[in-house]
Amino acid sequence: MHSVDPNSLNKKKNYGLLTATVAPRPVAFVSTMSKEEVLNAAPFSYFNVISAEPPLISISCGRRGSESKDTARNILERGEFVVHVTDESNVEAVNETAANLGPDESEVEKVGLTPVESEKIKVPGLKEAAVRFECKLEKHLTFSEGETTTDFIIGRIVQYHFADEVYKDGKVDTAALKPVGRLGGLDYTTLGDIFALDRPK
């Protein structure tokens, strides 16, 4: 067994160890809108569910130097965003939106994705996702270490959207959804085998 002090490692080394071991991670595909009405979309694998009541999710957005990424800045300015589930059918397009574009350029337009009107917020969702969550900003936290700062976004889901093929009898069919998970480096993974275990009483 190797024991490693994270304080002895640089950011790149810690990132490599964490992303290779905290895996697979769900990939949030997040659409936001700037003050100038530019529709932004970007993937984040530092993402998860926090609570079911209220329905809360979290996204971690590392800054570039002292500047927040477009996603975090747009969320803080508008207080709204849409989270889409990344699946086998859209993962390549999602990956394309990770390109480093300026704030006045739309990843949605560049990749050829299809905006769809949201019901309870002004930020559009994207048709290419079988599941999307309309969210309002619940809380924003920042974490800093040395020259690195992270924007930690907590969003409250105010509306669910499920495609007919994945939503049956009030439940989501995960096998039909075919979600994709993020591993370390450039690697992703598909759902794989599904098995069930009884919980102890």
Stockholm file with secondary structure:
# STOCKHOLM 1.0

chainA/1-201         MHSVDPNSLNKKKNYGLLTATVAPRPVAFVSTMSKEEVLNAAPFSYFNVISAEPPLISISCGRRGSESKDTARNILERGEFVVHVTDESNVEAVNETAANLGPDESEVEKVGLTPVESEKIKVPGLKEAAVRFECKLEKHLTFSEGETTTDFIIGRIVQYHFADEVYKDGKVDTAALKPVGRLGGLDYTTLGDIFALDRPK
#=GR chainA/1-201 SS CCCCCGGGSCHHHHHHHHHHHSCSEECEEEEEECTTCCEEEEEESSEEEEEETTEEEEEEEECBTTBCCHHHHHHHHHSEEEEEECBTTTHHHHHHTTSCCCTTSCHHHHHTCCEECCSSSSSCEETTCSEEEEEEEEEEEEEEETTEEEEEEEEEEEEEEECTTTEETTEECHHHHCBCEECSTTCEECCCCCCCCCCCC
#=GC SS_cons         CCCCCGGGSCHHHHHHHHHHHSCSEECEEEEEECTTCCEEEEEESSEEEEEETTEEEEEEEECBTTBCCHHHHHHHHHSEEEEEECBTTTHHHHHHTTSCCCTTSCHHHHHTCCEECCSSSSSCEETTCSEEEEEEEEEEEEEEETTEEEEEEEEEEEEEEECTTTEETTEECHHHHCBCEECSTTCEECCCCCCCCCCCC
//
